[in-house]
């Protein structure tokens, strides 16, 4: 796929990038090569390849599922501006 200078200008505008007029040809060639490479990747047969969750086959270390903090709800609610029935009351922001 070959990009024109106008297409490169449009892409630069959408990405909010400033591109000099003299650099448009270079960007057009480089972006066209990238798109051709992506198209080539799309032609590779990957039907026999199993999908991976992560490229490195490692086991995640897990910590024990233990409570490490005490319940401080009453302390936190004692300094809150407005509490009712154990819930924080906040001003309505959407009507």
Helices and strands as residue ranges (DSSP letters): H 5-14, G 21-23, H 24-42, H 73-78, E 83-84, E 87-88
